[in-house]
Amino acid sequence: MKTKILVLSFLMMTIGQIVQAKTLIVSDVDDTIKMTDVLGKKIKVVLHGVFKEEAFAGMSELYQAMAKKDATVYYVSGSPKIIRFRVIDFLEDNKFPQAKNLILKNKTSDDTYKFKVAAIRELINKIHPDKMILIGDDTEHDSEVYDTISQENPGVVEGIYIRAVQNKALNNQNFFSAVEIAGSELLKGSLNVSDLASVTKGFVEQSHCSGISIKNRYCPADGRAFIEELKQKSTDQKAIDLFEKTQAKISSSCK
């Protein structure tokens, strides 16, 4: 009898491990979750990188929702290690999960593309994720970095989201608001409507000293076509209402 119980317990543990897929979320920091404006004047970029604490609205709520699903979050940034404590302070103050999972360059002169590709490869070798979500922006090399990682790991990278700071035409899904990522993950079944509601509230109310657009950069005054697509694909009326609320906030902010 004891043997049968032990065998059954082992099988249940094994099944649980099979069902529970390991998810790795890799995120950039500057102009992805933090409003730094790396395309601005060099002195402003340095000052914003070190001292500015404003996060993009809704992003911390989004990361909290995704981290609740037993995902491991790592922040891989082109900022130098010398400001590590400042970046961690920013992440913790704005309630981003797993803030100490931060990988930075040794020197500002290091090639950002090579650094990020190497850092993410090391994470994959360390964690062996079953699926990955990669989040960045279109100001530097994130799209190219994530394309490389996706090609090297076919079937593992389930989502690449690139913030439309300049609104470049890219191969990957670009986004303006955290709600767009939450909506995409909702349709995949990775998040639920309550998660979407939390992200939408963070975006609309601009919580944690957060903001919407980068001044003089891309801001869609007429809303986002992708949100309309998400709304059309949704069957839950609450989700539809949340997408409409997001569009209204984008339109009013960008005007």
Backbone as CSV, one residue per row, in Angstrom:
resi,resn,N_x,N_y,N_z,CA_x,CA_y,CA_z,C_x,C_y,C_z
1,MET,0.826,-1.204,0.000,0.000,0.000,0.000,0.872,1.271,0.000
2,LYS,1.888,1.246,0.891,2.794,2.405,0.958,3.486,2.626,-0.377
3,THR,3.865,1.510,-1.021,4.556,1.603,-2.318,3.651,2.268,-3.351
4,LYS,2.364,1.876,-3.349,1.417,2.455,-4.306,1.252,3.958,-4.073
5,ILE,1.191,4.329,-2.792,1.043,5.755,-2.457,2.264,6.549,-2.915
6,LEU,3.453,5.978,-2.689,4.681,6.657,-3.113,4.741,6.808,-4.616
7,VAL,4.349,5.741,-5.332,4.343,5.786,-6.803,3.351,6.826,-7.286
8,LEU,2.158,6.864,-6.683,1.139,7.833,-7.070,1.607,9.254,-6.809
9,SER,2.248,9.486,-5.654,2.759,10.821,-5.324,3.809,11.261,-6.330
10,PHE,4.687,10.309,-6.717,5.731,10.625,-7.698,5.111,11.003,-9.044
11,LEU,4.089,10.240,-9.449,3.426,10.518,-10.720,2.752,11.884,-10.704
12,MET,2.104,12.227,-9.575,1.437,13.526,-9.463,2.444,14.664,-9.541
13,MET,3.598,14.495,-8.888,4.660,15.507,-8.941,5.182,15.651,-10.351
14,THR,5.366,14.526,-11.039,5.885,14.544,-12.406,4.917,15.242,-13.344
15,ILE,3.613,14.903,-13.209,2.598,15.536,-14.050,2.562,17.034,-13.803
16,GLY,2.677,17.418,-12.504,2.680,18.842,-12.162,3.827,19.578,-12.807
17,GLN,4.998,18.927,-12.858,6.165,19.552,-13.476,5.977,19.685,-14.975
18,ILE,5.299,18.681,-15.593,5.087,18.728,-17.036,4.118,19.853,-17.390
19,VAL,3.016,19.949,-16.591,1.987,20.949,-16.871,2.528,22.358,-16.624
20,GLN,3.331,22.536,-15.568,3.835,23.854,-15.186,5.027,24.240,-16.050
21,ALA,4.746,24.919,-17.138,5.808,25.338,-18.049,6.595,26.491,-17.426
22,LYS,7.893,26.487,-17.637,8.748,27.565,-17.143,8.740,28.707,-18.153
23,THR,8.363,29.881,-17.688,8.302,31.055,-18.561,9.388,32.042,-18.166
24,LEU,10.122,32.537,-19.156,11.141,33.561,-18.941,10.689,34.833,-19.647
25,ILE,10.577,35.910,-18.887,10.251,37.222,-19.451,11.515,38.068,-19.408
26,VAL,11.953,38.560,-20.550,13.132,39.423,-20.635,12.665,40.815,-21.045
27,SER,13.070,41.811,-20.284,12.632,43.183,-20.560,13.812,44.147,-20.593
28,ASP,13.762,45.058,-21.529,14.654,46.215,-21.518,14.135,47.172,-20.441
29,VAL,14.885,48.213,-20.147,14.460,49.204,-19.144,14.186,50.557,-19.784
30,ASP,15.240,51.230,-20.273,15.099,52.596,-20.781,14.216,52.656,-22.029
31,ASP,13.169,53.476,-21.939,12.180,53.700,-22.996,11.319,52.473,-23.288
32,THR,11.446,51.431,-22.455,10.535,50.286,-22.530,9.605,50.322,-21.327
33,ILE,10.187,50.407,-20.128,9.370,50.567,-18.919,9.663,51.904,-18.235
34,LYS,10.815,52.495,-18.535,11.204,53.776,-17.927,11.256,54.860,-18.986
35,MET,10.697,56.037,-18.694,10.649,57.139,-19.651,11.977,57.907,-19.619
36,THR,12.913,57.445,-20.454,14.269,57.996,-20.457,14.520,58.919,-21.638
37,ASP,13.914,58.621,-22.788,14.115,59.359,-24.046,15.564,59.268,-24.513
38,VAL,16.010,58.041,-24.833,17.399,57.829,-25.249,17.723,58.475,-26.591
39,LEU,16.701,58.934,-27.311,16.951,59.615,-28.585,17.150,61.117,-28.396
40,GLY,17.015,61.594,-27.173,17.171,63.014,-26.904,18.627,63.430,-26.803
41,LYS,18.849,64.651,-26.338,20.212,65.149,-26.189,20.965,64.316,-25.158
42,LYS,22.266,64.112,-25.405,23.057,63.186,-24.603,23.025,63.526,-23.114
43,ILE,23.152,64.788,-22.770,23.189,65.162,-21.362,21.854,64.852,-20.684
44,LYS,20.732,65.051,-21.435,19.415,64.746,-20.886,19.247,63.250,-20.691
45,VAL,19.766,62.467,-21.637,19.672,61.008,-21.530,20.395,60.524,-20.284
46,VAL,21.596,61.064,-20.046,22.384,60.678,-18.874,21.637,61.039,-17.596
47,LEU,21.126,62.272,-17.540,20.417,62.733,-16.339,19.146,61.915,-16.105
48,HIS,18.389,61.647,-17.200,17.162,60.861,-17.062,17.486,59.428,-16.645
49,GLY,18.562,58.885,-17.224,18.941,57.514,-16.907,19.301,57.342,-15.450
50,VAL,19.926,58.352,-14.866,20.386,58.252,-13.478,19.312,58.704,-12.495
51,PHE,18.616,59.807,-12.806,17.759,60.424,-11.794,16.255,60.302,-12.037
52,LYS,15.816,60.185,-13.278,14.378,60.183,-13.529,13.750,58.884,-13.042
53,GLU,12.586,58.988,-12.416,11.933,57.823,-11.817,10.590,57.502,-12.479
54,GLU,10.236,58.182,-13.563,8.904,58.007,-14.153,8.841,56.761,-15.028
55,ALA,7.898,55.892,-14.705,7.692,54.661,-15.471,6.566,54.872,-16.477
56,PHE,6.546,54.060,-17.519,5.409,54.081,-18.433,4.193,53.499,-17.724
57,ALA,3.080,54.169,-17.858,1.854,53.790,-17.161,1.416,52.365,-17.498
58,GLY,1.062,51.628,-16.460,0.519,50.281,-16.632,1.540,49.180,-16.747
59,MET,2.809,49.517,-16.919,3.816,48.474,-17.147,4.098,47.668,-15.878
60,SER,4.135,48.301,-14.715,4.404,47.532,-13.491,3.240,46.591,-13.195
61,GLU,2.002,47.046,-13.442,0.839,46.173,-13.254,0.890,44.994,-14.213
62,LEU,1.336,45.253,-15.441,1.466,44.180,-16.432,2.481,43.139,-15.977
63,TYR,3.649,43.589,-15.523,4.703,42.662,-15.111,4.297,41.891,-13.855
64,GLN,3.561,42.578,-12.958,3.061,41.891,-11.765,2.110,40.765,-12.162
65,ALA,1.225,41.053,-13.116,0.258,40.045,-13.566,0.967,38.865,-14.217
66,MET,1.977,39.133,-15.035,2.688,38.049,-15.712,3.546,37.260,-14.729
67,ALA,4.122,37.945,-13.738,4.967,37.262,-12.753,4.147,36.369,-11.833
68,LYS,2.858,36.694,-11.642,1.982,35.864,-10.814,1.827,34.464,-11.399
69,LYS,2.060,34.350,-12.691,1.907,33.066,-13.372,3.194,32.246,-13.289
70,ASP,3.956,32.439,-12.215,5.196,31.689,-11.979,6.244,31.921,-13.063
71,ALA,6.254,33.119,-13.614,7.266,33.467,-14.608,8.481,34.077,-13.920
72,THR,9.650,33.884,-14.515,10.874,34.536,-14.052,11.115,35.762,-14.920
73,VAL,11.269,36.921,-14.278,11.474,38.175,-14.999,12.921,38.610,-14.854
74,TYR,13.563,38.943,-15.978,14.910,39.512,-15.963,14.904,40.811,-16.765
75,TYR,15.616,41.810,-16.239,15.755,43.100,-16.906,17.162,43.161,-17.487
76,VAL,17.258,43.218,-18.822,18.549,43.255,-19.506,18.656,44.618,-20.181
77,SER,19.511,45.468,-19.635,19.579,46.868,-20.074,20.977,47.237,-20.551
78,GLY,21.021,48.170,-21.501,22.294,48.677,-22.004,22.932,49.705,-21.098
79,SER,22.324,49.993,-19.955,22.928,50.920,-18.989,24.142,50.267,-18.333
80,PRO,25.103,51.079,-17.864,26.312,50.505,-17.248,26.074,50.067,-15.806
81,LYS,26.889,49.120,-15.336,26.758,48.581,-13.985,26.928,49.645,-12.902
82,ILE,27.602,50.726,-13.228,27.880,51.755,-12.229,26.587,52.373,-11.670
83,ILE,25.475,52.303,-12.440,24.216,52.878,-11.940,23.226,51.779,-11.528
84,ARG,23.733,50.582,-11.268,22.866,49.461,-10.912,21.915,49.797,-9.756
85,PHE,22.441,50.425,-8.698,21.609,50.711,-7.525,20.471,51.660,-7.881
86,ARG,20.713,52.591,-8.825,19.679,53.538,-9.232,18.579,52.821,-10.015
87,VAL,18.979,51.886,-10.863,17.987,51.146,-11.664,17.133,50.269,-10.753
88,ILE,17.762,49.606,-9.783,17.009,48.770,-8.843,16.044,49.627,-8.033
89,ASP,16.492,50.816,-7.607,15.600,51.731,-6.888,14.387,52.080,-7.740
90,PHE,14.624,52.356,-9.015,13.523,52.681,-9.925,12.529,51.525,-10.011
91,LEU,13.044,50.322,-10.200,12.181,49.144,-10.337,11.380,48.901,-9.050
92,GLU,12.039,49.004,-7.910,11.352,48.748,-6.637,10.348,49.848,-6.309
93,ASP,10.725,51.107,-6.549,9.824,52.225,-6.248,8.552,52.160,-7.089
94,ASN,8.679,51.649,-8.312,7.524,51.554,-9.210,6.855,50.189,-9.176
95,LYS,7.276,49.361,-8.187,6.635,48.067,-7.917,6.768,47.056,-9.065
96,PHE,7.901,47.082,-9.743,8.182,46.044,-10.728,8.665,44.793,-9.997
97,PRO,8.208,43.611,-10.391,8.585,42.383,-9.677,10.015,41.955,-9.972
98,GLN,10.609,41.219,-9.036,11.928,40.607,-9.199,12.979,41.650,-9.636
99,ALA,12.977,42.771,-8.939,13.799,43.930,-9.328,15.294,43.658,-9.332
100,LYS,15.733,42.708,-8.530,17.178,42.443,-8.450,17.662,41.529,-9.587
101,ASN,16.741,41.017,-10.399,17.126,40.240,-11.586,17.490,41.208,-12.700
102,LEU,18.613,41.876,-12.521,19.022,42.974,-13.404,20.405,42.690,-13.980
103,ILE,20.513,42.767,-15.307,21.795,42.539,-15.984,22.145,43.802,-16.775
104,LEU,23.301,44.395,-16.461,23.745,45.639,-17.096,25.112,45.456,-17.742
105,LYS,25.449,46.375,-18.630,26.754,46.329,-19.304,27.876,46.680,-18.338
106,ASN,29.061,46.117,-18.589,30.232,46.476,-17.789,30.651,47.915,-18.060
107,LYS,30.613,48.309,-19.354,31.024,49.664,-19.752,30.040,50.197,-20.787
108,THR,29.856,51.524,-20.800,28.949,52.122,-21.783,29.437,51.902,-23.209
109,SER,30.753,51.713,-23.373,31.321,51.529,-24.711,31.083,50.124,-25.277
110,ASP,30.649,49.177,-24.456,30.388,47.818,-24.943,29.261,47.842,-25.967
111,ASP,29.375,47.006,-26.998,28.356,46.918,-28.037,27.047,46.382,-27.436
112,THR,25.972,47.185,-27.546,24.704,46.835,-26.896,24.084,45.577,-27.496
113,TYR,24.116,45.452,-28.805,23.532,44.266,-29.456,24.230,42.989,-28.977
114,LYS,25.552,42.979,-29.044,26.313,41.788,-28.644,26.105,41.477,-27.164
115,PHE,26.087,42.538,-26.335,25.899,42.350,-24.895,24.549,41.706,-24.592
116,LYS,23.482,42.226,-25.208,22.138,41.713,-24.903,21.950,40.289,-25.410
117,VAL,22.434,39.997,-26.600,22.311,38.640,-27.137,23.033,37.650,-26.221
118,ALA,24.261,38.002,-25.815,25.047,37.120,-24.944,24.362,36.944,-23.586
119,ALA,23.827,38.028,-23.033,23.173,37.958,-21.721,21.933,37.072,-21.766
120,ILE,21.129,37.196,-22.816,19.905,36.395,-22.916,20.252,34.928,-23.176
121,ARG,21.285,34.681,-23.967,21.727,33.290,-24.173,22.114,32.638,-22.849
122,GLU,22.803,33.391,-22.017,23.202,32.856,-20.699,21.981,32.542,-19.842
123,LEU,20.972,33.414,-19.888,19.742,33.176,-19.129,19.036,31.907,-19.612
124,ILE,19.006,31.714,-20.923,18.360,30.519,-21.484,19.091,29.261,-21.028
125,ASN,20.423,29.304,-21.040,21.212,28.147,-20.598,21.040,27.873,-19.107
126,LYS,20.783,28.940,-18.356,20.611,28.817,-16.903,19.207,28.336,-16.528
127,ILE,18.183,28.878,-17.185,16.799,28.628,-16.780,16.134,27.509,-17.589
128,HIS,16.568,27.330,-18.836,15.960,26.348,-19.739,14.439,26.546,-19.823
129,PRO,14.001,27.735,-20.248,12.559,28.013,-20.258,11.816,27.212,-21.326
130,ASP,10.543,26.934,-21.027,9.683,26.299,-22.023,9.114,27.346,-22.974
131,LYS,8.934,28.568,-22.448,8.488,29.654,-23.317,9.089,30.971,-22.844
132,MET,9.176,31.923,-23.783,9.776,33.219,-23.491,8.904,34.345,-24.040
133,ILE,8.894,35.461,-23.317,8.270,36.703,-23.781,9.337,37.782,-23.698
134,LEU,9.565,38.498,-24.800,10.621,39.500,-24.886,9.993,40.870,-25.115
135,ILE,10.358,41.853,-24.265,9.745,43.181,-24.319,10.833,44.245,-24.411
136,GLY,10.733,45.107,-25.421,11.743,46.157,-25.604,11.142,47.377,-26.278
137,ASP,11.980,48.152,-26.964,11.499,49.343,-27.668,12.278,49.521,-28.965
138,ASP,11.850,50.485,-29.774,12.435,50.639,-31.109,13.478,51.744,-31.198
139,THR,14.071,52.143,-30.055,15.059,53.224,-30.101,16.471,52.726,-30.394
140,GLU,16.752,51.453,-30.051,18.105,50.951,-30.279,18.068,49.579,-30.971
141,HIS,18.460,48.514,-30.300,18.643,47.230,-30.985,17.718,46.108,-30.512
142,ASP,16.701,46.436,-29.723,15.895,45.369,-29.121,15.246,44.449,-30.153
143,SER,14.697,45.024,-31.203,14.022,44.194,-32.208,14.987,43.203,-32.853
144,GLU,16.197,43.675,-33.199,17.203,42.801,-33.820,17.693,41.742,-32.828
145,VAL,17.893,42.149,-31.580,18.335,41.209,-30.540,17.299,40.100,-30.376
146,TYR,16.039,40.487,-30.259,14.982,39.506,-30.013,14.741,38.619,-31.230
147,ASP,14.906,39.177,-32.433,14.808,38.351,-33.643,15.872,37.251,-33.620
148,THR,17.085,37.622,-33.241,18.182,36.649,-33.173,17.859,35.544,-32.178
149,ILE,17.387,35.932,-30.987,17.055,34.951,-29.948,15.913,34.045,-30.410
150,SER,14.933,34.627,-31.087,13.795,33.845,-31.577,14.228,32.819,-32.618
151,GLN,15.114,33.237,-33.533,15.605,32.325,-34.578,16.438,31.193,-33.983
152,GLU,17.156,31.487,-32.906,17.986,30.468,-32.256,17.163,29.502,-31.393
153,ASN,15.941,29.930,-31.027,15.101,29.119,-30.134,13.695,28.970,-30.715
154,PRO,13.587,28.307,-31.874,12.270,28.178,-32.521,11.272,27.459,-31.632
155,GLY,10.069,28.030,-31.554,9.017,27.415,-30.753,9.048,27.786,-29.286
156,VAL,10.104,28.469,-28.847,10.213,28.850,-27.436,9.751,30.288,-27.216
157,VAL,10.137,31.195,-28.118,9.733,32.600,-27.993,8.285,32.736,-28.457
158,GLU,7.380,32.989,-27.512,5.943,33.066,-27.822,5.469,34.485,-28.083
159,GLY,6.245,35.468,-27.658,5.820,36.839,-27.874,6.982,37.802,-27.876
160,ILE,7.015,38.710,-28.853,7.986,39.803,-28.889,7.186,41.094,-28.994
161,TYR,7.353,41.969,-28.013,6.620,43.233,-27.981,7.625,44.386,-27.961
162,ILE,7.481,45.303,-28.919,8.413,46.423,-29.064,7.644,47.740,-28.916
163,ARG,8.024,48.536,-27.900,7.345,49.821,-27.697,7.583,50.745,-28.887
164,ALA,6.508,51.364,-29.361,6.575,52.247,-30.524,6.955,53.661,-30.086
165,VAL,8.229,53.859,-29.752,8.700,55.203,-29.406,8.781,56.057,-30.674
166,GLN,9.292,55.461,-31.751,9.362,56.144,-33.044,8.310,55.622,-34.014
167,ASN,7.666,54.500,-33.657,6.696,53.820,-34.512,7.327,53.327,-35.808
168,LYS,8.508,52.715,-35.696,9.184,52.130,-36.851,8.389,50.946,-37.382
169,ALA,8.533,50.690,-38.676,7.959,49.477,-39.257,8.883,48.315,-38.921
170,LEU,8.394,47.367,-38.125,9.219,46.250,-37.655,8.530,44.921,-37.937
171,ASN,9.303,43.840,-37.862,8.732,42.502,-38.015,7.877,42.123,-36.810
172,ASN,8.207,42.689,-35.643,7.556,42.288,-34.404,6.355,43.176,-34.082
173,GLN,5.519,42.681,-33.159,4.354,43.447,-32.729,4.783,44.662,-31.922
174,ASN,4.483,45.879,-32.427,4.816,47.044,-31.621,3.614,47.428,-30.754
175,PHE,3.893,48.157,-29.684,2.823,48.547,-28.762,3.062,49.962,-28.270
176,PHE,1.993,50.622,-27.890,2.077,51.949,-27.293,1.734,51.871,-25.806
177,SER,0.781,51.001,-25.469,0.347,50.886,-24.080,0.515,49.468,-23.563
178,ALA,0.672,49.356,-22.248,0.758,48.044,-21.597,-0.505,47.234,-21.822
179,VAL,-1.620,47.923,-22.060,-2.902,47.246,-22.268,-2.853,46.362,-23.505
180,GLU,-2.094,46.789,-24.516,-1.996,45.996,-25.748,-1.318,44.650,-25.494
181,ILE,-0.282,44.651,-24.657,0.381,43.390,-24.305,-0.563,42.530,-23.476
182,ALA,-1.212,43.148,-22.492,-2.151,42.404,-21.639,-3.277,41.807,-22.474
183,GLY,-3.765,42.571,-23.459,-4.831,42.076,-24.329,-4.381,40.898,-25.169
184,SER,-3.160,40.977,-25.689,-2.606,39.876,-26.481,-2.458,38.621,-25.640
185,GLU,-1.937,38.791,-24.422,-1.747,37.648,-23.525,-3.090,37.099,-23.034
186,LEU,-4.091,37.971,-22.944,-5.443,37.520,-22.598,-5.987,36.581,-23.676
187,LEU,-5.828,36.967,-24.941,-6.328,36.140,-26.040,-5.580,34.810,-26.132
188,LYS,-4.314,34.801,-25.675,-3.540,33.552,-25.658,-3.916,32.660,-24.478
189,GLY,-4.621,33.236,-23.496,-4.983,32.480,-22.310,-3.969,32.579,-21.187
190,SER,-2.938,33.417,-21.362,-1.902,33.566,-20.334,-2.334,34.495,-19.206
191,LEU,-3.208,35.468,-19.504,-3.757,36.377,-18.506,-5.278,36.302,-18.550
192,ASN,-5.930,36.806,-17.490,-7.389,36.819,-17.466,-7.920,38.249,-17.482
193,VAL,-9.233,38.389,-17.481,-9.845,39.719,-17.581,-9.517,40.569,-16.355
194,SER,-9.381,39.948,-15.194,-9.006,40.700,-13.987,-7.601,41.298,-14.134
195,ASP,-6.697,40.537,-14.749,-5.344,41.045,-15.017,-5.413,42.239,-15.971
196,LEU,-6.221,42.086,-17.016,-6.394,43.174,-17.989,-6.950,44.414,-17.305
197,ALA,-7.906,44.225,-16.395,-8.502,45.355,-15.675,-7.458,46.074,-14.821
198,SER,-6.577,45.312,-14.175,-5.523,45.899,-13.346,-4.559,46.724,-14.194
199,VAL,-4.169,46.189,-15.347,-3.244,46.892,-16.247,-3.900,48.149,-16.803
200,THR,-5.164,48.030,-17.204,-5.896,49.182,-17.741,-6.012,50.289,-16.698
201,LYS,-6.309,49.911,-15.465,-6.395,50.909,-14.392,-5.058,51.614,-14.209
202,GLY,-3.953,50.842,-14.217,-2.628,51.446,-14.082,-2.320,52.403,-15.215
203,PHE,-2.762,52.049,-16.428,-2.513,52.910,-17.585,-3.368,54.169,-17.540
204,VAL,-4.638,54.003,-17.288,-5.568,55.137,-17.309,-5.294,56.099,-16.161
205,GLU,-5.019,55.548,-14.965,-4.801,56.401,-13.794,-3.343,56.836,-13.639
206,GLN,-2.443,56.275,-14.466,-1.016,56.609,-14.422,-0.469,56.500,-12.992
207,SER,-0.576,55.290,-12.458,-0.165,55.049,-11.079,1.351,55.009,-10.925
208,HIS,1.827,54.992,-9.683,3.257,54.914,-9.355,4.072,56.000,-10.054
209,CYS,3.584,57.234,-10.097,4.320,58.345,-10.728,4.683,57.983,-12.170
210,SER,3.712,57.446,-12.891,3.977,56.980,-14.257,3.410,57.946,-15.293
211,GLY,3.819,57.737,-16.547,3.401,58.635,-17.619,2.953,57.870,-18.858
212,ILE,2.564,58.623,-19.878,2.018,58.004,-21.094,2.981,58.088,-22.266
213,SER,3.288,59.285,-22.739,4.094,59.400,-23.956,5.447,60.033,-23.670
214,ILE,6.393,59.833,-24.596,7.662,60.564,-24.532,7.470,61.841,-25.340
215,LYS,7.741,62.967,-24.745,7.520,64.249,-25.397,8.239,64.307,-26.740
216,ASN,7.550,64.810,-27.744,8.085,64.971,-29.100,8.369,63.647,-29.804
217,ARG,7.900,62.528,-29.234,8.047,61.231,-29.893,6.669,60.754,-30.330
218,TYR,6.584,59.521,-30.769,5.333,58.977,-31.285,4.228,58.986,-30.238
219,CYS,3.086,59.528,-30.603,1.907,59.510,-29.740,0.680,59.503,-30.649
220,PRO,-0.086,58.393,-30.691,-1.189,58.238,-31.658,-2.464,58.959,-31.240
221,ALA,-2.648,60.168,-31.745,-3.770,61.011,-31.333,-5.127,60.372,-31.597
222,ASP,-5.208,59.492,-32.581,-6.487,58.854,-32.916,-6.617,57.456,-32.333
223,GLY,-5.773,57.144,-31.357,-5.834,55.817,-30.752,-4.982,54.818,-31.511
224,ARG,-5.147,53.544,-31.196,-4.305,52.496,-31.773,-5.148,51.474,-32.527
225,ALA,-4.764,51.221,-33.783,-5.482,50.238,-34.593,-5.421,48.853,-33.957
226,PHE,-4.287,48.535,-33.303,-4.137,47.217,-32.708,-5.143,46.990,-31.577
227,ILE,-5.463,48.052,-30.838,-6.460,47.915,-29.771,-7.830,47.620,-30.380
228,GLU,-8.114,48.239,-31.521,-9.366,47.937,-32.212,-9.412,46.470,-32.637
229,GLU,-8.264,45.938,-33.080,-8.197,44.521,-33.450,-8.469,43.630,-32.245
230,LEU,-7.863,43.969,-31.119,-8.074,43.201,-29.889,-9.545,43.236,-29.480
231,LYS,-10.147,44.422,-29.633,-11.554,44.582,-29.266,-12.446,43.702,-30.144
232,GLN,-12.127,43.648,-31.447,-12.921,42.844,-32.380,-12.806,41.347,-32.082
233,LYS,-11.634,40.935,-31.588,-11.401,39.509,-31.311,-11.948,39.081,-29.949
234,SER,-12.282,40.049,-29.111,-12.719,39.737,-27.747,-14.205,39.385,-27.716
235,THR,-14.547,38.456,-26.831,-15.948,38.059,-26.649,-16.476,38.491,-25.285
236,ASP,-15.582,38.927,-24.406,-15.961,39.354,-23.059,-16.255,40.859,-23.067
237,GLN,-17.462,41.238,-22.684,-17.858,42.641,-22.740,-17.000,43.510,-21.834
238,LYS,-16.570,42.974,-20.685,-15.716,43.752,-19.789,-14.388,44.082,-20.466
239,ALA,-13.824,43.103,-21.196,-12.569,43.343,-21.913,-12.769,44.396,-22.991
240,ILE,-13.880,44.321,-23.702,-14.185,45.309,-24.745,-14.267,46.706,-24.142
241,ASP,-14.942,46.831,-23.006,-15.059,48.129,-22.323,-13.684,48.660,-21.912
242,LEU,-12.796,47.758,-21.464,-11.456,48.169,-21.043,-10.631,48.666,-22.236
243,PHE,-10.778,48.024,-23.388,-10.074,48.481,-24.589,-10.583,49.855,-25.017
244,GLU,-11.881,50.082,-24.902,-12.453,51.382,-25.261,-11.954,52.474,-24.313
245,LYS,-11.852,52.154,-23.048,-11.347,53.105,-22.047,-9.880,53.466,-22.349
246,THR,-9.112,52.453,-22.783,-7.703,52.680,-23.139,-7.596,53.610,-24.342
247,GLN,-8.409,53.366,-25.379,-8.389,54.205,-26.572,-8.722,55.661,-26.212
248,ALA,-9.710,55.845,-25.345,-10.087,57.185,-24.942,-8.948,57.898,-24.222
249,LYS,-8.217,57.156,-23.371,-7.087,57.755,-22.639,-5.963,58.133,-23.611
250,ILE,-5.666,57.265,-24.564,-4.606,57.558,-25.542,-4.983,58.801,-26.347
251,SER,-6.194,58.829,-26.852,-6.632,59.966,-27.688,-6.595,61.284,-26.925
252,SER,-7.106,61.273,-25.696,-7.123,62.516,-24.908,-5.716,62.964,-24.515
253,SER,-4.834,61.997,-24.218,-3.457,62.346,-23.819,-2.653,62.893,-24.978
254,CYS,-2.825,62.276,-26.139,-1.998,62.668,-27.297,-2.448,63.955,-27.950
255,LYS,-3.689,64.374,-27.722,-4.144,65.650,-28.268,-3.496,66.818,-27.546
